Amino acid sequence: MAHKDIQILFTIDGRNYEAVGFLNEGEERISSDHMFARTANKNGGAIGTSDEQLLLDHQNKIPIELQDFSLIMNRRCIDDTLDNVSYIEFECRGKFWGRSRSSSRYGYVQLTRGYLVLRRLL
């Protein structure tokens, strides 16, 4: 199965989400700009701050099969400095999920198979 074919659906407190892959067959990595272009506006909407908090508050409901991945929110946080593109990333740290903000200058961070994009389904 190609990374782009990964789709893990789950529901937390009535909100439906999916974690999806974005790499085409034979690709090992792509830039964050390409990742956002491939996953934007498909099957739902971007993750908002209320979704981020809901995930942190109910992390025991995040499917166990996602623990091997870092989850990137399907939205950008634009910094005012250095033209950075920032995004929110969830990562399982032992028993708990943590949230961090990652950034890439001009979208050049290389994302690999260890990442999935998290989207909200409407």
N, C-alpha and C positions, 0 to 999 in steps of 0.2 A: 504494500500500500504506500502510495506517495504521501509525503508529509502534508501536502495540500488537501488530501482526502480525509484527514483526521477531523472528526466532528464529535464532540462530547457534549451532550445536552444535559442540563440539570435545572431544577427549580428551587428557589429559596424564598420562603414567605410570599408565594404567589407571583414572584418575578422569574421569568424564564431567561436562561442564559445558554450560550454555547461557547465552547472553547474550540478554536479551529486552527489548522495548520495553514501555511502560506508558501512553502517551498515547492517548486515544481520538481518533477522527476529529474534526478541527476544533479540538482542544485544542492550545495552544501551550506550556503549562506547567501543572504541578500542584505541590502541596506534597509534602514528603518523607513526611508521614504518609499521604497518599493513595497515593503511589508504593508504600510498604511494604504498605499494605492490599491493593493490587491484585496484588502479586507474592508475597506470603507463602504458604508451604505449597503451592505449585503445582509439580508435576513434580519433586519432590526436596526438598532441604534447604538450610538456610542454610550459607553459607561459613564454615568455621572457621579458626582461626589456622594450622593445618597446611596448609590450602588456600592461604591467602595466601602462605605461605612457598614452597610448591610453585610457584605462579604466578611469584613473583619469581625463583626458581632456574631455571625453565624458560620464561622469557619469550619465547624464540625459537620456542616452540611455540604461542604465542597467535596465533590467525588474523590475518592481515594486514588483513582487512576490519574488524577491531575497532579499528584504530589511529585512526580518526576519531572514536571515542567515548571518553568517560570511563565506566569500569565501576564501578558501585556494588555493594558486597557486600550480599547479601540477609540482613543481620543488623544489629542496632543495638548500639551501645556507649553505655550510659547514663552520663552524667556526673552527679556528685553536686552540681554547682553550677549555678545558674540554670535548672534544668529543661531543659538542653540535650539534644538527641538527636544523637548522633554516629554517623557511619558511615564505613566504610573505602572509599576511592575509588582506583582505579587509573587512571592516565592515561599515554598514550604521549608521551614527550618525546624526539623525534628517533628514535633507534634503540632506546631503552630505555624500559621501563615503570617508573613510579615509584608509590609508595604514599603516600597522605596521609590524614589524618583530617579530615573535614569535620564541621561541626556546625551545627545550626539550633535556635534557641530555640523550643520548643514545636512543632517540626516545620514551621516556616513557610518554609524555604528553597524557592525555586521551581526545579523541575527541568524541563529543556527537552529537545528532540530530540537534543541532543548527549550524552545519557546513556542507558546501558542498565544493567539490573540483571543481575548475574552470580549464577547459582544452580548448586548441585551437584545432579546427577541421581544417584539411588541405583539 
